[in-house]
């Protein structure tokens, strides 16, 4: 790169698509630029991915002699939230950068399916723990109700509705439940996440009005979804707002969650913690535990409590 090009006019914008080392940035006046980083690109986001979808960045423009302007990203502004991948705990990766998938989101949209793959509330609970730790609003979307819209499915969602989480039932294929969901997304930057195969890409195509994302089917032998999204991308919604589609991930990053702070991210626990005999109660085996009493009395859903125990056990004791 000719460094003299960095004397060109500066502008600011939001990263809307990432493809390898190439970025699409929409400037504040609505102009679209294809941009890249360079060795001098600075960031205020510490030891994490340099540029991701949703980032607010500063640019220097480079005239190419055509109608299209290219640009370099000179600075990545601080992120107010970040969706990150789980690190590989089998290796010593303490020096590895945190892999960020998307930044600056207003709300997390957790997409699950009633069937193919089967509804997984344990996965929902992991997403909710992350969202609570990041102070993000969360929407739960139960997709594929055209395959199975049973009373059992809605019964499984009752504890979440009781906790104040918004639950939407949709069929992306049959275009059911879309109007209510669009209203919940209007005016916000929403990140969609969920296991592959739940119909996330089809859902986003319906919401955005464009067949921008590839769709796939569930593997008949394994019952697991086939990966169809390889890069994060931000899409505009016709009624206002934006969607960030994220690559299908098997595990969600809870690297900042410890056994000591996990209890604060199950928000139904907060009303009963004062009943514990010990301020450091882990809510697992201690006598006179207010949480255990609440589970026994039915004030805390037993399945949610089992999810708490599963996550608690999965956290490294040294974390």
C-alpha positions in Angstrom: 0.0 0.0 0.0 1.2 3.5 -0.8 1.3 5.2 2.6 0.7 8.5 1.0 -2.9 7.3 0.4 -3.4 7.7 4.2 -3.4 11.5 3.6 -6.7 11.1 1.9 -10.0 12.3 3.5 -11.2 10.6 6.6 -14.6 9.3 7.4 -16.4 6.9 9.8 -18.7 4.0 9.4 -20.0 0.6 10.5 -18.6 -2.7 9.3 -21.5 -4.6 7.7 -19.7 -7.6 6.3 -16.5 -9.6 6.8 -15.0 -11.9 4.1 -11.5 -13.0 4.9 -9.3 -9.8 5.0 -11.9 -7.7 3.1 -14.6 -5.6 4.9 -17.7 -3.8 3.7 -18.2 -0.5 5.6 -21.2 1.8 5.4 -20.2 5.4 6.1 -22.3 7.8 8.1 -23.8 9.3 4.9 -24.8 5.8 3.6 -21.9 5.3 1.1 -20.5 1.7 0.9 -16.8 1.1 0.8 -14.7 -2.0 0.4 -12.0 -1.7 3.1 -9.1 -3.5 4.6 -6.8 -3.1 7.5 -3.0 -2.3 7.4 -0.2 -2.7 9.9 -0.9 0.7 11.4 -4.6 0.0 12.2 -5.2 0.8 15.8 -7.9 -0.5 18.2 -9.3 0.3 21.7 -10.5 -3.3 22.2 -7.4 -5.0 23.7 -6.4 -8.5 22.9 -9.3 -9.4 20.6 -10.2 -9.8 16.9 -9.2 -6.6 15.2 -12.3 -5.9 13.0 -15.7 -7.6 13.1 -19.2 -7.0 11.9 -20.9 -4.3 13.9 -17.7 -2.4 14.7 -17.6 1.3 14.5 -14.5 2.3 12.6 -12.6 5.3 11.2 -11.5 5.2 7.5 -9.1 6.8 5.2 -10.2 6.8 1.6 -8.1 5.8 -1.4 -9.0 7.1 -4.9 -8.8 4.2 -7.3 -9.5 6.1 -10.5 -13.0 4.4 -10.8 -16.4 5.2 -9.4 -15.7 2.9 -6.5 -13.6 4.2 -3.6 -11.5 1.8 -1.6 -10.5 2.6 2.0 -8.3 1.5 4.8 -9.4 1.1 8.4 -7.3 3.3 10.6 -9.0 2.9 14.0 -11.6 0.5 15.6 -13.6 2.3 18.2 -14.4 0.7 21.7 -17.1 -2.0 21.6 -20.0 -1.8 24.0 -20.7 -5.5 23.6 -19.2 -8.5 21.9 -20.3 -11.9 20.8 -17.3 -14.3 21.1 -16.4 -17.9 20.4 -15.5 -20.4 23.1 -11.7 -21.0 23.3 -10.3 -24.5 23.0 -9.6 -25.5 26.6 -7.7 -28.6 25.4 -4.8 -26.3 24.5 -2.9 -23.6 26.3 -4.4 -20.6 24.5 -4.0 -18.0 27.3 -2.0 -15.8 24.9 -4.5 -16.2 22.0 -6.7 -13.3 21.0 -10.3 -13.6 21.9 -12.2 -14.4 18.7 -15.1 -11.9 18.4 -18.0 -12.8 16.0 -20.0 -9.6 16.3 -19.9 -6.3 18.1 -22.1 -3.5 19.5 -25.3 -5.5 19.4 -28.5 -4.3 21.3 -30.1 -7.7 21.7 -29.3 -11.3 21.2 -31.8 -13.4 19.3 -31.5 -17.1 20.3 -33.0 -19.3 17.6 -33.9 -22.9 18.4 -36.2 -25.3 16.6 -39.0 -27.6 17.7 -37.7 -30.4 15.6 -34.8 -31.3 13.3 -32.9 -30.6 15.6 -35.0 -31.1 18.7 -35.6 -28.2 21.1 -32.6 -27.8 23.4 -33.3 -25.7 26.5 -29.8 -26.3 27.9 -28.4 -24.4 24.9 -30.9 -21.6 25.6 -29.7 -21.4 29.2 -26.1 -21.0 28.1 -27.0 -18.2 25.7 -29.0 -16.5 28.5 -26.1 -16.7 30.9 -23.9 -14.9 28.4 -26.6 -12.3 27.6 -27.1 -11.6 31.3 -23.3 -11.2 31.8 -23.2 -8.7 28.9 -26.4 -7.0 30.1 -28.0 -7.7 26.7 -31.7 -8.0 26.0 -32.6 -11.5 24.8 -35.3 -12.8 22.4 -36.0 -16.5 22.1 -37.3 -17.7 18.7 -38.7 -21.2 18.5 -38.7 -21.9 14.8 -40.1 -24.7 12.6 -43.5 -24.8 14.4 -44.9 -26.1 11.1 -43.1 -29.4 11.9 -44.2 -29.6 15.5 -46.3 -27.0 17.4 -47.2 -29.1 20.5 -48.4 -28.1 23.9 -45.2 -29.7 25.2 -43.1 -27.2 23.3 -45.0 -24.3 24.7 -44.8 -25.8 28.2 -41.0 -25.9 27.9 -41.0 -22.2 27.2 -43.2 -21.1 30.1 -40.3 -20.7 32.6 -38.6 -18.2 30.2 -41.7 -16.2 29.7 -42.2 -16.1 33.5 -38.7 -14.6 33.8 -39.6 -11.9 31.4 -37.9 -13.2 28.3 -39.8 -12.6 25.1 -40.6 -15.9 23.2 -41.7 -16.0 19.6 -43.0 -19.0 17.7 -42.2 -18.9 14.0 -42.1 -21.0 10.8 -39.7 -19.4 8.4 -40.8 -21.8 5.7 -44.5 -21.0 6.1 -43.9 -17.4 7.0 -45.7 -17.7 10.3 -45.1 -15.4 13.3 -43.0 -13.0 11.3 -45.0 -9.8 11.9 -44.6 -9.9 15.7 -40.9 -10.8 15.4 -40.3 -7.9 13.0 -41.8 -5.5 15.5 -39.5 -6.7 18.2 -36.4 -6.2 15.9 -37.4 -2.7 14.6 -34.8 0.0 15.4 -32.3 -2.3 17.0 -29.1 -4.1 16.1 -29.9 -7.8 16.8 -27.4 -10.7 16.6 -29.0 -14.0 15.6 -27.3 -17.1 17.0 -28.2 -20.8 17.4 -27.1 -24.2 16.3 -26.8 -25.0 12.6 -30.0 -26.5 11.2 -32.5 -24.5 13.2 -33.5 -22.4 10.2 -31.7 -19.3 11.2 -30.6 -18.3 7.7 -34.1 -18.9 6.2 -35.6 -16.8 9.0 -33.2 -13.9 8.3 -33.9 -14.1 4.6 -37.6 -13.7 5.3 -37.1 -10.8 7.7 -34.7 -8.9 5.5 -36.7 -9.5 2.3 -33.5 -10.7 0.4 -32.2 -14.2 -0.3 -28.8 -13.1 0.9 -27.9 -16.1 3.0 -27.5 -19.7 2.0 -29.8 -22.2 3.7 -29.2 -25.9 4.5 -30.9 -29.0 5.9 -30.4 -31.2 8.9 -28.0 -34.2 8.4 -30.3 -37.2 8.3 -27.7 -39.5 9.9 -26.6 -37.3 12.8 -29.6 -35.1 13.3 -27.3 -32.1 13.5 -27.5 -29.1 11.3 -25.3 -28.5 8.3 -23.2 -25.3 8.5 -24.4 -22.7 6.0 -23.0 -19.5 7.3 -19.2 -19.0 7.2 -18.9 -15.2 7.6 -20.8 -12.7 9.8 -22.9 -10.2 7.9 -25.2 -7.3 8.8 -28.4 -7.0 7.0 -30.8 -4.0 6.9 -34.4 -4.6 7.9 -37.1 -3.0 5.7 -39.0 -1.7 8.8 -35.8 -0.3 10.4 -33.1 -1.9 12.4 -30.3 -4.4 11.5 -29.6 -8.1 11.8 -26.2 -9.6 12.3 -26.1 -13.3 11.3 -23.4 -15.3 13.0 -21.8 -18.5 12.0 -23.3 -21.6 13.5 -21.4 -22.5 16.7 -21.5 -25.6 18.9 -20.4 -23.9 22.1 -20.9 -20.4 23.4 -18.1 -18.5 25.0 -18.5 -18.4 28.8 -14.8 -17.7 29.4 -15.6 -14.7 31.7 -18.1 -16.7 33.8 -16.7 -18.2 37.0 -18.2 -20.6 39.5 -18.4 -17.6 41.9 -20.3 -15.3 39.5 -22.5 -17.8 37.6 -25.3 -17.5 40.2 -25.8 -13.8 39.3 -26.7 -14.7 35.7 -29.7 -16.9 36.6 -31.9 -14.0 37.4 -34.5 -16.0 39.2 -31.9 -16.8 41.9 -31.5 -13.1 42.9 -34.7 -13.0 44.9 -33.8 -16.0 47.0 -30.0 -15.6 47.6 -30.7 -13.6 50.8 -32.2 -16.8 52.3 -28.9 -18.7 52.1 -27.1 -19.3 55.4 -23.8 -18.5 53.7 -22.9 -15.4 51.6 -20.6 -17.6 49.5 -23.2 -20.3 48.9 -22.7 -22.1 45.6 -26.3 -23.4 45.7 -25.1 -26.9 45.1 -24.6 -28.8 48.4 -24.7 -26.3 51.2 -27.3 -26.7 54.0 -29.9 -24.0 54.5 -29.6 -22.9 50.8 -32.3 -20.5 49.8 -32.0 -21.5 46.1 -32.5 -25.2 46.9 -35.5 -24.4 49.0 -37.0 -22.3 46.2 -36.5 -25.2 43.7 -38.1 -27.7 46.2 -41.1 -25.3 46.6 -41.5 -24.8 42.9 -40.5 -21.1 42.9 -37.5 -21.9 40.7 -37.9 -24.2 37.7 -36.2 -27.5 38.3 -34.9 -27.8 34.7 -33.4 -24.3 34.9 -31.7 -25.3 38.2 -30.3 -28.5 36.5 -28.9 -26.3 33.7 -27.2 -24.2 36.4 -25.6 -27.3 37.9 -24.5 -28.5 34.4 -22.9 -25.1 33.6 -21.3 -24.9 37.1 -19.7 -28.3 36.7 -18.4 -27.4 33.2 -16.6 -24.3 34.5 -12.9 -24.8 35.4 -12.5 -24.6 39.2 -9.5 -22.4 38.6 -11.4 -19.9 36.5 
